[in-house]
Amino acid sequence: MNDLATFTVPRPPVRTLRAASAPTVDLPAYCGDLFGAFTRADQRRWGEVYVRGLLDVPGRKTPARISEQVLGHRAVQQIQQFVNQSPWASGPVRGQLARQMARAFRAEAWSVDEVVFIKNGDRSVGVARQYAASQERTVNCQLALAASLVGHAGGVPVNWRLVLPARWDRDERLRGAAHVPDEERCRPRWRYVLEAIDEMLDDWSLEPLPVLADWRCENDVDPLLRGLEARGLGYLVQVSPHTPVMLPRQCATMPGARGTMSELAAHAARHGERTSVAWHDPVTERMRQSEFLTVPVLLRSDQDRRLGSGPAPRPRLLLADWPYGRPQPRAYWLTNLPARRLAETVPLAQLRRFAEEALGRMHEEFGLGDFEGRSFRGWHHHVTLSSAALGFDMVRQQADERMLSETGV
């Protein structure tokens, strides 16, 4: 790997907006900032090589193709060493990426999304036959959670967690072959989410923003909500119509009767008015309008704490998107954001599509699913560098737009 000192990374022609325009963003400077904490110069150079390959190599981004097209000769072993075995920490790189993205565009929320990596074998870290909620089917795959900064300019995943299936707790042979750290064990998804958020708040010192998540396939949303509330965060979490709640006296057969989110929404529609909200859709760039109802909600676990087995629950609202003429709502969210500011809250829900779009682009353009390796460390290195490639594209896009605005083009 030390032979990297004998060459320099080729620089492709500068991409310009027009003949008279100046260079927009410099990749070496971007990578220099991103990998500045690396103690070794060869690690910083290989980081730039890999990110450049993810950006510029067409098709599948393999170590062979990256080395041949970026360096002009094969350096497969060195690239695999950098990605799979080199002991650099992903967290500081992700933190620096997040800070760069916060400077590049105005983030309005953090979106947490499931990411599915379809696999054929069973040796890559975290692989199992498991249910992928985002695909609504059981597949042989790795499952991950990505935390993205999202705003009207788009989204960039900046933090990652690999969800370990239970079988990976029991099989020491698999764990050893994939070099899974001893402390990494199967745990509920809400724990992964809160761990990622704690890193973003405490280690990276990011500005706290509302959290968006799709929890429709999870049995219990309360631990996630309580964790977000304990951290002083706003949230807008989509839930299933079958989520269990406590029904109001007026629609329950007895006080404190149990029901579902859909039953609560139906009761609210019979006893209250829906609010018409018009908003600018940040994804389609069009005005949209729908009817929404809001109603205070008690989850079953809230009722338990109200009866004395825990701290009193904080106020939560059901927000249901229910246009007139439909027999039932088309979406349900739980939120602690103010009901009087629906015109600001509703557009936040649409921002999750920017995270989904970003993850789709990472698969299609920036090699997210092209990792060649099986190790826990290697997987985290690769997804971090794939995020860095998308981040550079975002920085470049924002710089180009500022240039156009300043020149009046």
Disulfide bonds with the S-S distance in Angstrom:
none
